[in-house]
Amino acid sequence: MLNGRMMDMPLLISSIIDYAADVRSSSEIVSQTVEGNIHRYTYADSHRRTSQLANALKKLGVNEGDRVATLAWNGYRHFELYYAVTGIGAVCHTINPRLFADQIIYVINHAKDRIIFIDQTFVPIVEKLVDRLPNDLIYVILCNKGDMPDTSLPKPLCFEELISSEASTISWPNLDERAASSLCYTSGTTGNPKGVLYSHRSILLHTFGMLTFAADVGLTPSSTVLPVVPLFHANAWGLPFAVPLVGAKLVFPGAALDGASLFSLMDRERVKAAWGVPTIWLGLLAEMRKQKRKPQDFSFMLSGGSAVPRSMIQELEKEFGVDVTHGWGMTECSPVGSTTTLGSQTKELSFDEKVELKTYQGRRMYTVDMRIVGEDGKLLPHDGKAFGELQVKGHAIIDGYHEDEEASVAAMTEDGWLKTGDVARITPEGFMMLVDRTKDLIKSGGEWISSIDLENAAQGHPSIMECAVISAYHPQWGERPLLIAVTENDVTLNLEDIHEYLNDKVAKWWLPDDVVFVEELPHTATGKISKMTLREQFKDYKFEHSES
Ligand code: ADP
């Protein structure tokens, strides 16, 4: 082999904040704080405080490879932790506060966290768990001295006090780019949460991958970007790294995620691009309808995490002029796998054709390879018709879980691809269309029904706020679809209304056999409808006509 004559420098996360502070120094980071006020500073300010924090961590005895946990909303201190912890070679473990108590205890112990940084709002959660957490865990509250809560946590430290006397410059260690940088547990619908352990290299390559479609989703130097997706969920889809790199203004929403709060924050701070899950957008959309306008400057929305209903894409694009991009990903993929950025060849498409393409999960991101595999283990063609398990491979995709051999073996194929647990089709143009989760597909008389497609069609009904489709036992067909829905205030619907609405939208044999109306649907820690809870709730359900 002839080696290239290029400098061999590791790809390190610290290079991003160094670059932002140098080249994008005056771009702002604005945070809606849990205390209620708005905090504002620049990337240069952030670099200074990140250095102070890194110096403080070293004084607390944090070494390379040590795990440092966070339990916090999206805000500037959490952002500083992302860079300070990883910069000194430690591992930033972002904990999802929506996990159950037992799961939080599990992840802290499994990760062997040494320190935990906690937003004031989450202090009561941790107080209840202390007895089952490591004795030497250090607790730091993310606040000023004056805001320190009266807490039963052992020897709580105050974040601002901790960093105030530290030097505001640092020379980052020259780490191995393969060193672990960040740890995020998947919510795990069954069994214990599983740890996804990212490296500096994987994070940087994922960030570079994102830059290939950045301009199409509003990630440009002059933009203002709002990550509604939490910093505690899958690296906030890579935004804490990609946004500083392009130099856009970053706006953090704190704990105020309802439609009205998001609308006013976006309006005030002139947010151009916002990223989050469809459930959040339902709230924002309701506020936009109420005010009969969008937040000024709002132009790009990236929605992912679960399928985006066609009706939502149509309304946002047609009524409000917001360009919607649909994304698919997994915590295990860092997390972006694909997006529906359309590219120039789609200029000729009609509005309806464009919307149709945006209901797909999109084309693979650079660094991600995709294939679909049948039940017999054979590779399936990318013809837009055949569907099978989606498997992925790439620079920022796990090759196993952190210290969990059993889960690692179950997740990977023998030839090193990740089994996503999703069922998909891929068109000849490379558009991936998710048919369902493997476990959510409904097998009716030997034929498959996609619960996602059925949900998306039903979601378009003007009186349905949110809905889910699960399979229920049927003596003749094995399984049949059951629709569970939440309607707009005071509206009563019945099965016939639903059938009438769906008649020209899905095949006749797909029509749900029954509909149940509920006040509220259960959601998982990552904001998705929890089908597992619904399956449990409706496990004894019997279709009326199938009882005889
Ligand atoms: P968690 O597993 O913690 O709920 P993840 O974000 O890792 O969170 O979930 C990944 C899964 O979410 C995917 O495997 C897929 O089933 C689902 N998902 C993600 N994006 C989409 C999308 N655009 N459409 C449909 N499902 C999606």
Residues whose N, C-alpha, C, O or C-beta is under 5 A from the ligand:
A	BS01	ADP	T186 S187 G188 S303 G304 G305 S306 A307 G327 W328 G329 M330 T331 E332 Q361 T420 D422 L434 R437 T526
